[in-house]
Amino acid sequence: MTPTSTADLLEHLTWRYATKQFDPAKTIAPEIWSALEDSLVLTPSSYGLQPWKFWVITSPDLKAQLKPLSWNQSQVTDCSHYVVFSIRKNLTAEDVDRFMARTAEVRSVSTDSIAGYRNVIVNDVVYGARSLHANEWAARQAYIALGNFMTCAALLNVDTCPMEGIDPAKYDALLGLPQKGYATVVACAAGYRSEDDKYATLAKVRFAKSEMVETL
């Protein structure tokens, strides 16, 4: 595999910004969107447990219903694809067992051979100290997926805007997530910037690397 050059990587990351205005006439091509969905699936998570689900909203009617639950921000309705990042609430031993069954299937091993790993996860996330804040832990995993998604989108010249200005509880109610065992954490609009978005040409403001990165 040929690595991306350092120059190309930095060019894409500098090009990326939190898009304030999307062009509603431009949609993401199916093959590009499929790759971005794959990037979500391939996101790393603690234990590999993947305590999340991603809901892709393309329906104009559903976007319109989500907009007032999102501080009336136009990105919700003008973007091509709108992704709601949710967590699996209150993880159980059954959730871990489902992951172990998938691991055994993909790696062609028996579940008995990985029972020790299964017990480590269960005794930490389900019954251990982490169980007291398992939903917060899962939410941090979801933010890893959000960052990965935005970076991959930038590499494909797709614009994004992370959306925390939302009402998660009302998102849950509209999307029927409580009945499915999930809860909204954050969302992200994806598409292509409008030529009228003044923020697209503003210089990116960052502290100097010497202030933010220190080698010990």
KOLVEXRO-982124 format. One line per 5 residues: their letters; for each residue x, y, z of N, C-alpha, C. Coordinates in nm, 2 decimals. Last residue first. Layout:
BEGIN
A) X/Y/Z/X/Y/Z/X/Y/Z ~ ...
end
This chain:
BEGIN
LTEVM) 0.85/1.43/2.54/0.91/1.41/2.68/1.02/1.29/2.67 ~ 0.74/1.68/2.34/0.80/1.55/2.34/0.88/1.53/2.47 ~ 0.44/1.85/2.30/0.56/1.85/2.37/0.62/1.70/2.38 ~ 0.22/2.07/2.14/0.29/1.93/2.13/0.42/1.94/2.20 ~ 0.14/2.33/2.17/0.04/2.22/2.18/0.10/2.08/2.18
ESKAF) 0.35/2.50/2.12/0.27/2.52/2.24/0.18/2.40/2.27 ~ 0.44/2.42/1.87/0.54/2.42/1.99/0.47/2.44/2.12 ~ 0.23/2.48/1.70/0.26/2.34/1.74/0.35/2.33/1.86 ~ 0.04/2.76/1.80/0.16/2.70/1.74/0.18/2.56/1.79 ~ -0.32/2.73/1.78/-0.20/2.76/1.85/-0.08/2.70/1.78
RVKAL) -0.51/2.81/1.49/-0.46/2.71/1.58/-0.34/2.77/1.65 ~ -0.74/2.89/1.26/-0.68/2.95/1.38/-0.64/2.83/1.47 ~ -0.73/2.92/0.91/-0.75/2.83/1.02/-0.67/2.88/1.14 ~ -0.87/3.19/0.74/-0.75/3.12/0.78/-0.79/3.04/0.91 ~ -1.17/3.15/0.54/-1.10/3.21/0.66/-0.98/3.13/0.70
TAYKD) -1.31/3.04/0.34/-1.18/3.11/0.30/-1.11/3.17/0.42 ~ -1.54/2.94/0.46/-1.45/2.85/0.38/-1.32/2.91/0.35 ~ -1.70/3.13/0.57/-1.60/3.06/0.66/-1.51/2.97/0.58 ~ -1.88/3.21/0.38/-1.77/3.29/0.41/-1.66/3.23/0.49 ~ -2.04/3.04/0.15/-2.00/3.02/0.29/-1.87/3.10/0.31
DESRY) -2.12/3.04/-0.11/-2.15/3.16/-0.03/-2.10/3.15/0.12 ~ -2.08/2.80/-0.22/-1.98/2.91/-0.26/-2.00/3.03/-0.18 ~ -2.12/2.55/0.02/-2.17/2.65/-0.06/-2.07/2.75/-0.10 ~ -1.96/2.22/0.04/-1.98/2.36/0.08/-2.04/2.45/-0.02 ~ -2.13/1.91/0.05/-2.03/2.00/-0.02/-2.06/2.15/0.01
GAACA) -2.15/1.68/0.31/-2.19/1.72/0.18/-2.08/1.81/0.11 ~ -2.28/1.61/0.63/-2.18/1.58/0.53/-2.23/1.62/0.39 ~ -2.31/1.66/0.98/-2.36/1.69/0.84/-2.25/1.67/0.75 ~ -2.34/1.47/1.26/-2.25/1.53/1.17/-2.31/1.54/1.03 ~ -2.41/1.45/1.62/-2.44/1.43/1.48/-2.34/1.50/1.39
VVTAY) -2.41/1.27/1.93/-2.37/1.38/1.85/-2.42/1.35/1.71 ~ -2.58/1.08/2.07/-2.46/1.15/2.14/-2.43/1.28/2.06 ~ -2.88/0.90/2.13/-2.80/1.00/2.05/-2.69/1.06/2.14 ~ -2.90/0.56/2.22/-2.92/0.70/2.26/-2.83/0.79/2.18 ~ -3.07/0.24/2.20/-2.97/0.34/2.17/-3.00/0.48/2.21
GKQPL) -3.28/0.05/2.21/-3.16/0.04/2.30/-3.05/0.13/2.28 ~ -3.50/0.08/2.07/-3.40/0.00/2.01/-3.27/-0.02/2.09 ~ -3.65/0.26/2.21/-3.71/0.12/2.19/-3.60/0.03/2.14 ~ -3.49/0.49/2.19/-3.50/0.42/2.32/-3.55/0.28/2.30 ~ -3.52/0.57/1.91/-3.40/0.50/1.96/-3.41/0.43/2.09
GLLAD) -3.70/0.71/1.74/-3.74/0.58/1.81/-3.62/0.50/1.86 ~ -3.65/0.95/1.64/-3.59/0.84/1.56/-3.63/0.70/1.63 ~ -3.78/1.12/1.82/-3.82/1.12/1.68/-3.77/1.00/1.61 ~ -3.64/1.05/2.06/-3.79/1.03/2.05/-3.83/1.03/1.90 ~ -3.38/1.12/2.00/-3.41/0.99/2.04/-3.56/0.96/2.02
YKAPD) -3.41/1.40/1.96/-3.36/1.31/1.85/-3.40/1.17/1.88 ~ -3.48/1.46/2.22/-3.58/1.48/2.12/-3.54/1.40/1.99 ~ -3.23/1.41/2.35/-3.35/1.34/2.39/-3.46/1.35/2.29 ~ -3.05/1.59/2.22/-3.04/1.44/2.20/-3.17/1.37/2.24 ~ -3.07/1.86/2.04/-3.14/1.81/2.16/-3.14/1.66/2.15
IGEMP) -2.77/2.02/1.94/-2.89/1.94/1.91/-2.95/1.90/2.05 ~ -2.49/2.11/1.87/-2.61/2.20/1.90/-2.74/2.13/1.87 ~ -2.31/1.95/1.77/-2.34/1.92/1.91/-2.46/2.01/1.96 ~ -2.21/1.83/1.48/-2.32/1.90/1.54/-2.35/1.86/1.68 ~ -1.95/1.89/1.24/-2.00/1.82/1.36/-2.10/1.90/1.43
CTDVN) -1.96/1.89/0.91/-1.98/1.98/1.02/-2.03/1.90/1.14 ~ -1.77/1.85/0.60/-1.85/1.80/0.72/-1.87/1.91/0.82 ~ -1.71/1.77/0.25/-1.72/1.86/0.37/-1.81/1.81/0.48 ~ -1.49/1.57/0.09/-1.63/1.58/0.13/-1.63/1.67/0.25 ~ -1.24/1.48/-0.01/-1.29/1.62/-0.05/-1.44/1.63/-0.02
LLAAC) -1.15/1.26/0.11/-1.23/1.24/-0.01/-1.29/1.37/-0.06 ~ -1.03/1.36/0.33/-0.94/1.30/0.23/-1.01/1.27/0.10 ~ -1.26/1.44/0.47/-1.17/1.54/0.41/-1.08/1.48/0.31 ~ -1.36/1.19/0.54/-1.44/1.27/0.45/-1.35/1.38/0.39 ~ -1.17/1.11/0.73/-1.18/1.04/0.60/-1.26/1.12/0.50
TMFNG) -1.22/1.31/0.93/-1.09/1.30/0.86/-1.10/1.23/0.73 ~ -1.48/1.24/1.00/-1.45/1.38/0.94/-1.32/1.38/0.87 ~ -1.45/0.98/1.10/-1.54/1.01/0.99/-1.50/1.14/0.92 ~ -1.28/1.02/1.32/-1.24/0.93/1.21/-1.32/0.96/1.08 ~ -1.45/1.17/1.48/-1.32/1.23/1.43/-1.27/1.15/1.31
LAIYA) -1.66/0.98/1.52/-1.69/1.12/1.46/-1.56/1.17/1.40 ~ -1.53/0.78/1.65/-1.59/0.75/1.52/-1.62/0.88/1.45 ~ -1.46/0.91/1.89/-1.36/0.85/1.81/-1.41/0.83/1.66 ~ -1.72/0.95/1.98/-1.64/1.07/1.94/-1.52/1.02/1.86 ~ -1.79/0.69/2.07/-1.86/0.75/1.95/-1.78/0.87/1.90
QRAAW) -1.63/0.67/2.29/-1.60/0.59/2.17/-1.66/0.64/2.05 ~ -1.76/0.84/2.46/-1.62/0.88/2.42/-1.58/0.79/2.30 ~ -1.99/0.69/2.49/-2.00/0.82/2.42/-1.86/0.86/2.38 ~ -1.90/0.48/2.65/-1.94/0.45/2.51/-1.95/0.58/2.43 ~ -1.85/0.62/2.89/-1.74/0.56/2.82/-1.78/0.53/2.67
ENAHL) -2.12/0.69/2.95/-2.02/0.80/2.92/-1.90/0.74/2.85 ~ -2.22/0.43/2.99/-2.27/0.52/2.88/-2.18/0.63/2.85 ~ -2.07/0.35/3.21/-2.05/0.28/3.08/-2.11/0.36/2.97 ~ -2.02/0.41/3.48/-2.03/0.52/3.38/-2.01/0.46/3.24 ~ -2.03/0.17/3.61/-2.10/0.28/3.67/-2.11/0.40/3.58
SRAGY) -1.87/0.00/3.47/-2.01/-0.01/3.45/-2.09/0.10/3.51 ~ -1.61/0.03/3.56/-1.65/0.11/3.44/-1.80/0.10/3.42 ~ -1.60/-0.15/3.77/-1.61/-0.01/3.80/-1.65/0.07/3.68 ~ -1.79/-0.43/3.63/-1.68/-0.37/3.70/-1.70/-0.22/3.73 ~ -1.99/-0.54/3.47/-2.00/-0.56/3.62/-1.89/-0.48/3.70
VVDNV) -1.94/-0.44/3.21/-2.07/-0.48/3.26/-2.09/-0.48/3.41 ~ -1.67/-0.37/3.18/-1.77/-0.28/3.13/-1.91/-0.31/3.19 ~ -1.52/-0.58/3.33/-1.49/-0.44/3.33/-1.61/-0.35/3.30 ~ -1.63/-0.83/3.30/-1.60/-0.79/3.43/-1.55/-0.64/3.45 ~ -1.65/-0.83/3.02/-1.77/-0.83/3.10/-1.74/-0.78/3.24
IVNRY) -1.37/-0.83/2.94/-1.46/-0.73/2.90/-1.59/-0.72/2.99 ~ -1.29/-1.07/3.06/-1.22/-0.95/3.10/-1.31/-0.83/3.06 ~ -1.45/-1.26/2.94/-1.47/-1.24/3.08/-1.40/-1.11/3.12 ~ -1.35/-1.25/2.68/-1.49/-1.22/2.70/-1.51/-1.18/2.85 ~ -1.10/-1.35/2.72/-1.11/-1.22/2.68/-1.25/-1.17/2.70
GAISD) -1.17/-1.62/2.79/-1.09/-1.54/2.88/-1.11/-1.39/2.85 ~ -1.29/-1.72/2.56/-1.37/-1.69/2.68/-1.30/-1.60/2.78 ~ -1.18/-1.79/2.32/-1.17/-1.65/2.36/-1.25/-1.61/2.48 ~ -1.24/-2.06/2.30/-1.10/-2.02/2.29/-1.07/-1.87/2.33 ~ -1.51/-2.06/2.29/-1.44/-2.11/2.41/-1.30/-2.07/2.42
TSVSR) -1.57/-1.99/2.03/-1.60/-1.89/2.14/-1.53/-1.93/2.27 ~ -1.31/-2.08/1.80/-1.43/-2.11/1.88/-1.45/-2.01/1.99 ~ -1.24/-1.91/1.49/-1.20/-1.97/1.62/-1.33/-2.01/1.70 ~ -1.25/-1.74/1.26/-1.26/-1.89/1.25/-1.20/-1.96/1.37 ~ -1.27/-1.47/1.27/-1.14/-1.53/1.28/-1.13/-1.68/1.28
VEATR) -1.55/-1.43/1.24/-1.46/-1.37/1.15/-1.32/-1.43/1.15 ~ -1.66/-1.59/1.45/-1.70/-1.61/1.31/-1.59/-1.56/1.22 ~ -1.55/-1.48/1.68/-1.52/-1.62/1.65/-1.55/-1.65/1.50 ~ -1.65/-1.22/1.66/-1.51/-1.24/1.66/-1.48/-1.39/1.62 ~ -1.92/-1.28/1.69/-1.88/-1.22/1.56/-1.73/-1.24/1.55
AMFRD) -1.92/-1.37/1.95/-1.97/-1.46/1.85/-1.92/-1.41/1.71 ~ -1.84/-1.14/2.08/-1.75/-1.25/2.08/-1.79/-1.35/1.98 ~ -2.06/-0.97/2.04/-1.93/-0.94/1.98/-1.83/-1.06/1.98 ~ -2.25/-1.12/2.19/-2.27/-1.09/2.05/-2.14/-1.06/1.98 ~ -2.14/-1.09/2.44/-2.14/-1.22/2.38/-2.17/-1.21/2.23
VDEAT) -2.18/-0.82/2.49/-2.04/-0.87/2.48/-2.04/-1.01/2.41 ~ -2.46/-0.82/2.51/-2.39/-0.74/2.40/-2.25/-0.79/2.38 ~ -2.49/-0.99/2.73/-2.54/-1.04/2.60/-2.48/-0.95/2.48 ~ -2.40/-0.83/2.93/-2.32/-0.95/2.90/-2.36/-1.00/2.76 ~ -2.47/-0.49/2.82/-2.50/-0.61/2.90/-2.40/-0.72/2.86
LNKRI) -2.47/-0.14/2.84/-2.42/-0.26/2.78/-2.44/-0.38/2.88 ~ -2.64/0.11/2.83/-2.64/0.01/2.94/-2.59/-0.13/2.89 ~ -2.69/0.17/2.49/-2.71/0.21/2.63/-2.70/0.09/2.72 ~ -2.49/0.23/2.23/-2.57/0.12/2.28/-2.57/0.15/2.43 ~ -2.51/0.56/2.09/-2.44/0.46/2.17/-2.54/0.35/2.21
SFVVY) -2.50/0.73/1.77/-2.56/0.69/1.90/-2.48/0.58/1.97 ~ -2.49/0.99/1.55/-2.40/0.89/1.62/-2.47/0.86/1.75 ~ -2.64/1.06/1.25/-2.66/1.06/1.40/-2.58/0.95/1.46 ~ -2.56/1.23/0.96/-2.53/1.11/1.04/-2.55/1.14/1.19 ~ -2.69/1.32/0.66/-2.68/1.36/0.80/-2.67/1.24/0.88
HSCDT) -2.59/1.41/0.33/-2.61/1.30/0.43/-2.59/1.36/0.57 ~ -2.59/1.68/0.23/-2.63/1.56/0.15/-2.67/1.45/0.24 ~ -2.74/1.97/0.39/-2.63/1.87/0.36/-2.69/1.76/0.28 ~ -2.96/2.12/0.46/-2.89/2.15/0.33/-2.78/2.05/0.29 ~ -3.06/2.04/0.70/-3.15/2.02/0.59/-3.07/2.04/0.45
VQSQN) -2.84/2.09/0.87/-2.92/1.97/0.89/-3.00/1.94/0.76 ~ -2.75/2.35/0.83/-2.67/2.23/0.79/-2.75/2.10/0.78 ~ -2.91/2.53/0.95/-2.94/2.50/0.81/-2.86/2.38/0.76 ~ -3.04/2.50/1.27/-2.92/2.51/1.19/-2.95/2.46/1.05 ~ -3.23/2.50/1.48/-3.26/2.55/1.35/-3.14/2.58/1.26
WSLPK) -3.13/2.36/1.69/-3.11/2.50/1.70/-3.14/2.57/1.56 ~ -3.23/2.11/1.64/-3.09/2.13/1.62/-3.06/2.28/1.61 ~ -3.49/2.07/1.61/-3.43/2.01/1.73/-3.28/2.03/1.73 ~ -3.56/2.18/1.37/-3.59/2.26/1.49/-3.54/2.20/1.62 ~ -3.44/1.96/1.21/-3.39/2.09/1.21/-3.43/2.17/1.33
LQAKL) -3.58/1.72/1.20/-3.47/1.73/1.29/-3.42/1.88/1.31 ~ -3.77/1.77/1.01/-3.82/1.74/1.15/-3.70/1.76/1.25 ~ -3.61/1.78/0.79/-3.69/1.90/0.82/-3.74/1.89/0.97 ~ -3.51/1.52/0.78/-3.42/1.63/0.81/-3.49/1.75/0.85 ~ -3.75/1.40/0.71/-3.69/1.37/0.84/-3.59/1.47/0.88
DPSTI) -3.78/1.50/0.45/-3.89/1.52/0.55/-3.83/1.50/0.69 ~ -3.56/1.42/0.31/-3.58/1.56/0.33/-3.68/1.58/0.44 ~ -3.36/1.15/0.41/-3.50/1.19/0.38/-3.51/1.34/0.41 ~ -3.12/1.08/0.50/-3.12/1.14/0.37/-3.26/1.19/0.34 ~ -2.93/0.99/0.77/-3.05/1.05/0.74/-3.04/1.12/0.60
VWFKW) -2.81/0.71/0.93/-2.78/0.80/0.82/-2.92/0.86/0.77 ~ -2.69/0.63/1.23/-2.81/0.65/1.16/-2.79/0.75/1.05 ~ -2.48/0.40/1.38/-2.48/0.52/1.31/-2.61/0.53/1.22 ~ -2.41/0.28/1.71/-2.48/0.26/1.58/-2.49/0.40/1.52 ~ -2.19/0.13/1.95/-2.25/0.24/1.88/-2.34/0.19/1.77
PQLGY) -1.95/0.00/2.07/-2.08/0.03/2.14/-2.16/0.14/2.08 ~ -1.72/-0.18/1.98/-1.81/-0.10/1.89/-1.95/-0.07/1.96 ~ -1.52/-0.33/2.09/-1.66/-0.36/2.12/-1.76/-0.29/2.04 ~ -1.25/-0.33/2.10/-1.31/-0.36/1.97/-1.46/-0.38/1.98 ~ -1.15/-0.23/2.33/-1.18/-0.38/2.33/-1.23/-0.42/2.19
SSPTL) -1.25/0.08/2.21/-1.19/0.00/2.32/-1.25/-0.14/2.32 ~ -1.23/0.10/1.85/-1.30/0.12/1.97/-1.23/0.04/2.08 ~ -1.18/0.23/1.52/-1.13/0.16/1.63/-1.22/0.19/1.76 ~ -1.38/0.21/1.23/-1.33/0.29/1.34/-1.29/0.21/1.46 ~ -1.51/0.08/1.03/-1.37/0.04/1.06/-1.31/0.12/1.17
VLSDE) -1.76/0.20/1.01/-1.75/0.06/1.05/-1.61/0.02/1.10 ~ -1.67/0.44/0.90/-1.74/0.44/1.03/-1.73/0.30/1.09 ~ -1.58/0.36/0.65/-1.48/0.43/0.75/-1.54/0.43/0.89 ~ -1.81/0.27/0.53/-1.71/0.17/0.57/-1.61/0.23/0.67 ~ -1.92/0.52/0.48/-1.99/0.43/0.57/-1.89/0.32/0.62
LASWI) -1.74/0.61/0.30/-1.75/0.68/0.42/-1.82/0.59/0.53 ~ -1.79/0.43/0.09/-1.66/0.43/0.15/-1.66/0.50/0.29 ~ -2.05/0.52/0.03/-2.02/0.38/0.07/-1.89/0.37/0.14 ~ -2.00/0.77/-0.07/-2.07/0.75/0.06/-2.05/0.61/0.11 ~ -1.87/0.71/-0.31/-1.80/0.79/-0.21/-1.87/0.77/-0.07
EPAIT) -2.07/0.58/-0.44/-1.95/0.51/-0.42/-1.87/0.58/-0.31 ~ -2.28/0.78/-0.46/-2.30/0.65/-0.39/-2.17/0.58/-0.35 ~ -2.18/1.12/-0.41/-2.19/1.00/-0.50/-2.20/0.88/-0.42 ~ -2.35/1.36/-0.23/-2.24/1.27/-0.23/-2.27/1.15/-0.32 ~ -2.50/1.64/-0.40/-2.51/1.52/-0.32/-2.38/1.44/-0.33
KAPDF) -2.60/1.98/-0.42/-2.49/1.88/-0.45/-2.50/1.76/-0.35 ~ -2.79/2.15/-0.36/-2.80/2.09/-0.49/-2.69/1.98/-0.51 ~ -2.73/2.27/-0.11/-2.83/2.16/-0.11/-2.84/2.09/-0.25 ~ -2.42/2.33/0.00/-2.49/2.35/-0.12/-2.60/2.24/-0.13 ~ -2.40/2.45/0.34/-2.39/2.34/0.24/-2.46/2.38/0.12
QKTAY) -2.24/2.65/0.57/-2.34/2.65/0.46/-2.31/2.54/0.36 ~ -2.04/2.57/0.75/-2.16/2.64/0.80/-2.27/2.64/0.69 ~ -1.82/2.32/0.81/-1.89/2.39/0.71/-2.02/2.45/0.77 ~ -1.53/2.33/0.97/-1.67/2.30/1.01/-1.76/2.38/0.92 ~ -1.29/2.23/0.72/-1.34/2.32/0.82/-1.48/2.28/0.86
RWTLH) -1.01/2.12/0.53/-1.13/2.09/0.61/-1.16/2.20/0.70 ~ -0.76/2.21/0.44/-0.88/2.24/0.36/-1.01/2.22/0.44 ~ -0.60/2.09/0.63/-0.61/2.24/0.63/-0.73/2.28/0.55 ~ -0.63/1.83/0.55/-0.67/1.87/0.69/-0.68/2.02/0.70 ~ -0.52/1.83/0.29/-0.66/1.80/0.31/-0.71/1.84/0.45
ELLDA) -0.26/1.91/0.34/-0.34/1.99/0.26/-0.49/1.96/0.28 ~ -0.17/1.70/0.50/-0.18/1.83/0.56/-0.26/1.92/0.48 ~ -0.17/1.49/0.30/-0.24/1.48/0.42/-0.27/1.62/0.49 ~ 0.01/1.59/0.11/-0.13/1.57/0.07/-0.22/1.56/0.20 ~ 0.25/1.59/0.25/0.20/1.72/0.20/0.05/1.70/0.17
TSTPT) 0.29/1.32/0.31/0.26/1.42/0.42/0.20/1.55/0.37 ~ 0.10/1.10/0.10/0.22/1.19/0.13/0.19/1.28/0.24 ~ -0.02/0.79/0.19/-0.05/0.93/0.15/0.07/1.01/0.18 ~ 0.16/0.49/0.09/0.11/0.59/0.19/0.08/0.72/0.13 ~ 0.06/0.22/-0.09/0.14/0.34/-0.10/0.08/0.44/0.00
M) 0.08/-0.12/0.00/0.00/0.00/0.00/0.09/0.13/0.00
end
